[in-house]
Amino acid sequence: MKYLASLILLLVLSASLTAQIKQQQIDTSNLEDGPYSEYYENGQVKVEGSILNGQWEGPNTYYYSDGKIESKGFYLNGLPHGTWESYYNTGTPEKKGTYVNGKWNGRYLWYTRAGRITEKIYRDGEIVRGEKVIG
């Protein structure tokens, strides 16, 4: 039973992470260098960041349609680099981890809506220590 619960949690977390990654896929190749913003139909900001040589560069923030932050982090040469954080639409933390040149590195935390925290350790995008409940 414990195995089944862990498997379900892993599937939910994977689906959530996939959704986050897909959201960050905006074609920047034809955009001019400088600040970039995109908006929802309701006028709220969807994404704020900067473009350099046709790719993301520097801090980026993605928003829900109600204006709350969905995720934020930093890009270096078009790849996620440094700490990235994402939030539930309630504003509470959902995920926090570190990228190095687009690959997860170090400690990655997932927060459930119920307040449970799980951790995985990555090196060069590969899991080196599996899921561990830490809170």
Secondary structure, 3 states (H helix, E strand, C coil): CHHHHHHHHHHHHHHHHHHHHHHCCCCCCCCCCEEEEEECCCCCEEEEEEEECCEECEEEEEECCCCCEEEEEEEECCEECEEEEEECCCCCEEEEEEEECCEECEEEEEECCCCCEEEEEEECCEEEEEEEECC
